[in-house]
Amino acid sequence: MADEAAARTDFADLVRRRMSELKMGLRAVAERAVDPEVPGGGPLWTKGTLENLANGKPIKAPGPAQLRALAVALEVPVRLLQDAAAAQWFGVETITVQGDEGDLETRLLVRRYQAMSPEDRRRLQIIAETYDPS
């Protein structure tokens, strides 16, 4: 199970892709990675950590403040980084289910979603759509 999560590169891939799209280097991203909730706190990512991540070397899973800071630096919603981190470090995939009117109402955290058959995926979506906790 740990090997399965360790083999994932969702977070690293997202970071590399955004850096390329923004034409930003490691140093620039590190300097911009400041938590918007604590702007005076300074950057929360180092060039070395980002370099290790980009090169596929293991790093510790980032915390909420680090995710917020990197979201600012990479100009992406923090939710994208949260989902990618959950997949890379914990092997958990986030599935968003649309409601009747097409709006995104439900988020599911699912282990091994990609390994499920299309029928099992659909069953899971039906459960999520019809579940009423009240």
C-alpha positions in Angstrom: 0.0 0.0 0.0 2.8 2.5 0.9 4.6 1.4 -2.3 1.5 2.2 -4.3 1.2 5.7 -3.0 5.0 6.2 -3.3 4.8 5.3 -7.0 2.3 8.2 -7.7 3.6 11.5 -9.0 0.4 13.5 -9.3 1.6 16.4 -7.2 5.1 16.5 -8.7 3.6 16.4 -12.2 1.2 19.2 -11.5 4.0 21.4 -10.1 6.3 20.7 -13.1 3.4 21.4 -15.5 2.5 24.7 -13.9 6.1 25.8 -13.7 6.4 25.1 -17.5 3.2 26.9 -18.3 4.2 29.9 -16.3 7.8 29.7 -17.6 9.0 29.9 -14.0 12.1 28.4 -12.5 12.5 26.8 -9.1 13.9 29.9 -7.4 11.0 32.1 -8.6 8.4 29.6 -7.4 10.1 29.2 -4.1 10.2 33.0 -3.6 6.5 33.4 -4.5 5.4 30.5 -2.3 4.1 32.6 0.7 1.0 31.5 2.6 -1.7 34.1 1.9 -3.0 33.7 5.4 0.4 34.7 6.9 1.9 37.0 4.3 4.7 38.2 6.6 5.8 34.7 7.2 8.0 34.4 4.2 8.3 31.6 1.6 7.4 28.1 2.8 9.2 26.2 0.0 12.9 26.1 -0.7 14.5 25.8 -4.1 16.1 22.5 -2.9 12.8 21.0 -1.9 11.1 21.9 -5.1 14.1 20.6 -7.0 13.9 17.3 -5.2 10.2 17.1 -5.9 10.7 17.9 -9.6 13.4 15.3 -9.9 11.3 12.6 -8.3 13.2 12.4 -5.1 11.1 11.8 -1.9 10.0 14.8 0.1 7.7 15.0 3.1 4.0 15.5 2.3 3.2 19.3 2.5 1.0 20.7 5.1 -2.0 23.0 4.6 0.1 26.2 4.8 2.6 24.9 2.3 -0.2 23.9 -0.1 -1.8 27.4 0.1 1.6 29.0 -0.5 2.3 26.8 -3.5 -1.1 27.5 -4.9 -0.3 31.2 -4.8 3.1 30.7 -6.5 1.7 28.4 -9.2 -1.6 30.4 -9.7 -3.9 27.4 -9.2 -6.7 26.7 -6.8 -5.5 25.1 -3.6 -8.0 22.2 -4.1 -5.9 21.0 -7.2 -2.8 20.8 -5.0 -4.7 19.1 -2.2 -6.1 16.5 -4.5 -2.8 15.8 -6.1 -1.1 15.6 -2.7 -3.7 13.1 -1.5 -3.1 11.0 -4.6 0.7 11.1 -4.5 1.3 10.6 -0.7 -1.7 8.7 0.4 -3.0 6.9 -2.7 -6.4 8.6 -2.4 -8.2 9.9 -5.4 -10.8 12.7 -5.3 -13.9 12.2 -7.4 -16.3 15.0 -7.9 -19.9 14.0 -8.6 -22.3 16.3 -10.4 -25.8 16.9 -9.2 -29.0 16.8 -11.2 -28.5 20.3 -12.6 -24.8 19.7 -13.5 -23.4 21.6 -10.5 -20.5 20.0 -8.6 -22.1 19.0 -5.3 -20.2 16.1 -3.9 -16.5 15.3 -3.5 -15.5 11.7 -2.7 -12.1 10.5 -1.5 -11.7 7.0 -2.9 -8.8 4.6 -2.8 -7.9 2.8 -6.0 -10.6 4.5 -8.1 -8.7 4.0 -11.3 -8.6 0.3 -10.7 -12.4 0.0 -10.4 -14.5 -1.2 -13.3 -16.7 1.4 -15.0 -19.7 -0.4 -13.4 -18.3 -0.1 -9.9 -17.4 3.6 -10.5 -21.0 4.3 -11.6 -22.4 2.5 -8.5 -20.2 4.6 -6.3 -21.5 7.8 -8.0 -25.1 6.7 -7.6 -24.5 6.1 -3.9 -23.0 9.5 -3.5 -25.8 11.2 -5.5 -28.6 9.5 -3.5 -27.0 9.6 0.0 -29.0 11.9 2.3 -27.5 12.1 5.9 -30.6 13.9 7.3 
